[in-house]
Amino acid sequence: MIPTDRMAAVDANAAALGVPRKQLMESSGNAVAREVRAVADPGATVALVCGRGNNGGDALVAARFLTEYAVRVHLLGRPETIRTDIARENWAALENAAVPRETVTDSRDLDLNAPDGDDPDVVVDAMLGSGISGGLREPERTAAAAINASDATVIAVDVPSGIDADTGDPTGGPGGVAVDADRVVTFHDETPGLAALDAAVTVADIGIPAAAERYTGPGDLLGLDRDPDSHKGDNGEVLVVGGGPYTGAPTLSALAALRAGADLARVACPESIADAVQGFSPNLIVRPLPGDRVGSSHADRVASLAAENDVVVLGPGLGDGDGTREFVREFLTAYEGRAVVDADALRVVPEADTDADLICTPHQGELVGMGGETAPEPDERAELVREFAADLGHVLLVKGAVDVVADADGVRLNRTGNPGMTVGGTGDVLAGTVGALAAVADPFRAAAVGAYVVGRAGDAAADANGAGLVATDLPDRLPEAMRNE
């Protein structure tokens, strides 16, 4: 099964792979026509009730495939208000094909009856698709009542209008008006809510490539736009804990977190490098820790700082050593929030008893150091990473020419990026980016989107600088990389 928001991402990813939405609509309409043929013989009367979006467009296509039936198309609204170009083109195609059609601008004028005055044999509900919220409004509300009052076999496209495709409940709440469909034809995969309906469900293969679901793509960026009414802090506050032996690593992570959308980025680092970190940017908030290394004596202070933030990025530039490892162990044992773990902090994760939600970002060498396994072939590596993620109980983002993102339930691969990104610091940019995304998305999605956008930023940097790309080229390119275009 696939949730509606994920299905929207897969649709967009398919288009980016070269399978245009117009082609998918043609395949979807053909599938709807097949469903009509499955319940009615040629010559039967068929009423197609169409909304003005792509759901309605699927039924407009279906009408062209049903030449052996007595078809009539009812468009709810004026043709000039059809919301997508491809649906509008298919409305125009019906006129050229001489398919009977009518526009319904007043819901009281909707008449589903066949020319002989009887109910049609089949009604196709293509008013509203998945992803709709709120109760049905006019004219859909009256149209749904008319469909339910008919003795026709009712076929819904994607989901019955007025039903939440993720839950199976009426979108208007208990007792809300919704189409009572006998059959549902949906596409690519079934949404969770359809199982709750008393309707036969057909899942039609419409040619969406498997790569559109398995690999990251521009569709994964859908729904990550800032709320125009949000306030400071609503888009995430990130604490980077690191530095000591290295100054640049925690700085790159914090700058990347800001460029990836976090409202505030704080850096907890040894006081020996605090001024240098602050000197990189006035946008950073630096919290100095006594000494020149982060150690177990800092655990309480860092825990207090972490409580004021949505996500912790733990590890950039932290270095190795007994005191550092003990700090990481103590922090993770007590921490119950969300954290991105990178660099030298990674090797503590397998032995840490923690209730935190962790996103671990090792390269393949670090993965092996944690106790995981790898393989040259991406699909084989993906399965090994998924198994290790399940054992750990955390999300893994394993960096490589093809990145692997996995948890116990699934795997996503990412192929953005380039060989120039093997330079030092790009992993720190990734950790900060994932940290910002983890403040507004679930850990698995944050890891997948983080890998995708950092790779895009790296590709843009390589276009500009060739083999001379460096990690500081990436943060400023993240906002453009996060555009869904």
N, C-alpha and C positions, 0 to 999 in steps of 0.2 A: 504494500500500500504506500501511497505517497500523499503527504499533506498538500493543501492547495497552494501555499506559498512556495513550496519546493517545486510543484508542477509548473508554476509560472516561471521559475528560474530555469527549469529544464527547457521549456518552450523557447526562452530567449537564448539559451546556450545553443539550441539546435539551429536557430537562425544565424548565430555567429559561426557555426560550422558549415554554413552554406545551404541549409535546408530552410527556405524562406517560409514565413507564416502563410503566405498565399498557397503554397504547395501543401502545407499541413491542413489548411482549411478545405482544400479540394479533397484530400484523403478523408478528412473527418466527415464531410458531406456525403461522400460515397458510402462510408460506414453507416450513417444514418439511413440512407436509402436501402442498404442491405437489411437493416432492422425492420423497416417497413415491409419489405418483401417477405420477411420471415413470419409476419403476422397476418398478411392480407394478400389475396390473389390479385393478379392484374385486373384492372377495371374498377377496383375498389376506390371509394372516395377518401381523399386524404387532405386534411386541413393542417397547414403548417403555421403556427403562431410564433412570429419572430420578433425579437427585440432588436435594438439598434446597435448592438455590439457584435463581437466575433461569434458569440453563441448563436445569435440570429443568423450570422453569415454562414455558419455550418449548415443550417436548414435551407438557406437560399440555394446553396450548392446542391443539397439533396433534391430539391425540387427539379433541377435539370436532369437528374438521373432517373426520375420517376415518370418517364414519358408514357409508360403503359398504364398509368393510374390517372384517375380524375383528381388532379391536384389543384388546390387553391392556396395561395400564400397571403397571410394577413400580417402586414407590417404595423407594429404598434408605434405610431409616430410618423412624422413627416420624413420623406426620403432624405431631405437635405440635412437632417439631424443625425443620420447614421454616423456612428462615431469613428469608424476606421475606414481607410481607403479600400481595403480588400473587401470588406462587407458591402461598401457602396458599389464597387465594381460588380459584385455578384448580383446586387439588386438590378443594376442596369442590364446585366446579361439576361435576366428573366424576361425583360421587355423584348430584347432581340430574339429570344427563343419562343416568344408568344406564350409564355406560361401565365395562366390567370393569376392576378395579384391585386391586392387592394391595400390602401392605407387606412389605418384606424386612428383618427385624431380625437375622437370622443369615444370613450369606452362603452357608452350606451349603444353605439352603432355596431359593435362587434357581433357578427352573426356567423357561427361556425357551421350552420346547417348546409347540407349538400343542396344542389339545385332542385332536387325533388322535395325539399323541405325536411327530410329526415336528418338525423344525426349522421355525421361522417363516420366511416368505418374506422379511421385512424386519425388521431390528433397528435401532432408533433409539438411538444412544448420546447421552444427554443427562445424563451423570453429572457432569462437571466442565467448566467453560468455560475461557476464557483467563485468564491472570493467576495460575494455580495453580503453586506451586513444590513441589519434593520428589516423591519417588516415590509411586505409588498405595498407599493403605492400604486396609484392609478397611472396608466390603464391596466397594469399587470394584475392588480388585485381583482378587478372585475373579470379580466380574462381568465384568471385561475379558477374563479368560481364557475364560469361558463364551461371551462374544460372539465371540471369535476362533475358538473351536472349532466354532461354528455354520456351517452352509452358507448362511446367509442373506446377502442383500445388506445391508451395514452402512452406515448413514447417520449421520455424526457431526454434532452441532449445534455450530456455531462452530469447534470444533477437536476432534480425537479425544482422549478422556480419556487422560491420561498423556503428552501431547505438549505441548511448549513452543510456544505460538503464534508467538513471535518468532523462534525458531531452527529449529523442526522436529525438534528432538532430544527424546528421552524425558526427562521431568522428573526421573526417578530416575537419570539418568546412562546411560552406554553399557550396553546390554542390559536397561534398565529395562522393566517391563511397561507396555504401552500398547495401546489399541484400534487394530486394523488396519482402518481404514475404507476402504470402496470409494468413498464419496462424502462430501463435506463441504458443508454449507450454512452460510454465514456471512453477516454482515449489514453493510450500508452500504459496507464496503470490506474487502479481503483483508489479513490480517496476514502479515508476512514469512515466517513459518515454514511456511505452507501450501504454498508453492511447492516445498518439499523433499519433500513427500509423494507417494506413488504413489496418488493419489486424485483423482477429478474434483471440482473446486471450483465451487460456485455462489455468487455474491455476490448477495444479495437486497436490494432497496431496500425498507426498512421505514418510510420516511417521515421520516427524520431530516433536518431542514432544512439546507441548505448553510450557513446562518449559524451553525449549531452548531459547525462546523469552522473557518469563516473568521473569526468574531469571538471575542474572548475572552469568558469566562464563568466561573461558579463552579467548573465542572469543572476549569479550569486550576489550581486551588489544590490538587487532590488530590495526595497524596504529599509535601506540603511540611511536614507536622507534624514537630515535633522528636522525635528518638529519645529515649525516656524514660531511656535509659542513657547519654546523651551527657554530656560534660564541657566545662568552659570552653574555648572555642576551637573545639570541634567544629562549631559552627553558624556559623562565619565570623568573620574579623577583617578590618576594612575600614580603609584609610588614605585620608583625604580630603586632597588637596593643593590648596590654594587660598588665597584671601584676600589681603589687602594693601590694595587700594582699597576692598574691602568686607569687613565683619566677619560679617554675618548669613548670607551664602551658604554658606560652608564649615560653619558651625555647624548650619544647617538640614539640610544633607546628612548630617552625622554623626549628628545626633539621629534623622533618618529611618532611617538604617542600623540604629541600635539598635532602634527601634520596629518595623522590618521583620524583625527576628530575628537580627541579628548579635550575637555575644557581646561583641565589643569594637570600639569605633570610636575611631580616632586622627585627629588633625588636624595636619598639617604646614603651618604658616602663618608669615608674617613675625613676628618678635618684637614688632613695633610693635602688633600686635593680639592677641597670644597671651593676655594677661591678660583681655581682653574676651571672647574666645572661651571661655576656661575659666570665666569668670564666668557664662555662660549655663547651665552644668550641670556638676555634679561627676561625671557619668557619662562625660564626655569625657576622653580622654588627649591632651594638647596637646604637640606637639613644635615648639618655636620654631626659626625659621630667622633668621639674622642679617639685619638691615635691615628695610626697609618694603615691599619687593617681592620676589617669588620670581623669581630669575634663574638664569643658567647656572652661576653659582658654587655653586648649591645642588644641582646635578644628582647629584653623588656621594652627598651626604647623603640625599637623597630616595630614591635607588636602594637605599641600605642599609636605610632604613625600609621601603620597598616589599617587600623580600625577606622581611620578618617578617610580612607580611600576605597574605591570600588574594586580595584585590581592591583596586585603587587607583581612587578617584574623582578624576579630574583635571580641574580647571578652575573649580569654583565660586568666584566672587569673585576670580579670578586677575587679571583686567584684561588690557589689551592693551599692546603695546609690544615693541620689538625684543628686549630682554633676556628678556622673558617667553616670546616665541615661540621664542627660541633654547633656553631651558630645556625647553620642551615637546618640541622637536625632539630634543634630546640625550637626554631621558628616554625617549621612545618608541623611539628607535633602539637603545638598550641594553636596554630592558625586554622580557622574554619571558613575562610573566604575563598576567593578565586585568585589564582596566581599563575603566571607564566614563569616556567623554570628553564634557565638556559645556562650554557657554559659549565663552569666547574661545579655549580650547584646540582647538576643533573645526577651525578653519581650517588648522591645521598638519597634520591627519591625511592629506589627500590627497597631500602631498609627503613624508610620513615613510616611511622604509624600516624597518619594524618587524616583528618576529616575535610581537608581543603579540596576544592576542585582545581586540579592541576592541568595545565597545558604544557607539555614538555617539548622542547624544540631542539633535539640533538641533530648533528650531522651523523652520517653512518658510523664513523669511528666512535663517537660518543654513545651512540645507541648500543654498540657492542660492549662498550665499557659499562653500560648500565645492566648488561646481561641479556640484551636482545640479540636477534639474528638479522642478517641481511642477505640479499642475493642480487646478482647483476640485473636480472630481468624484472621490470617494474611490477608486473602482476604477481609474480612469486614473492617479491619483496613486500608488496602490499599485504599479502596474506600473513606473512611472518610478523609484520608490524601490527596488524590487527590482533593477532593472537597475543602478542606481548602487551599491547594496550589493554586487552581484556584482563590479563594477569595483573597488571599494575592497578587497573581501575581508574585510569586517567586517559586523557587525550594525548596522542603523540603526533607531532609534526616533524617528520624525518626529512631533513633537507638533502637535496641532491639534484642531478640533472632533471629528474622527475621527482618532485616532492610527494611524499605520502602522508596523508592525514588520516588518522584512524582512531576509533574507540571500540568498545566491545560490540557495538551494533553495526558499524559500517566503515567504509573506506572511501576516500576521495583522493584523486590524483591531480597534481598541478604541473603544467609544463610551460608556464611563463618563466622568464629568466634566461640567463645566458652565461657562458663560461667566464665572462669578465667579473661575475659576482662571486668568484672564489676569493677575491681580495678581502683582507681583514675588515671587520666592522659591519658587513652586510647582515650577518646573523644578529647583531645587536639591533640594527634597524628593524629586522623582522620581529624580534622579541617585543620591542616597543609598540610596533604596529598591531600585533596580536593582542597586546595588553589593552590598547585603546578599544579595539573591537570587542574584546571580552567584557567590556563595561556595558555594552549595548546589545550583545548577541550571546547565544549559548556557546560554550567552549568549542564544540566541534565546528560550528559555523565560523567562529572567530578565527580559528586556525586555518580553515580552508580559504576564507576570504583574505586573510593576512598573507598567506603564501601567494595567492593570485595577484594581489595589488603590489606587493613588493617586487614580484617578478616583472610586472608591467613597468614599474618605476625603473627597475634595472634595465629593461629593454629600451626605455626612452633615454636613459643615461648612456647606454651603449651606442645608440643612434647618434647622440651628440658628441661623445668622446671616444668612441671606438675602444681600443684596448686600454685606453688610459682612464677608464672609469674607476672612481674611488667611492667609498661608502658615503662620504658626505654629499655625493651627487644625488643620493636617493631620497632623503626626507622631503626636500622641496618639490619633488616630482610626485609625491604620494597623493596630494589632493586631485591632481588630474587623473592619476591612475585609478582613483576611486569613483570616477564618473562612469555611469552606466551608458556608454555611448559606443 
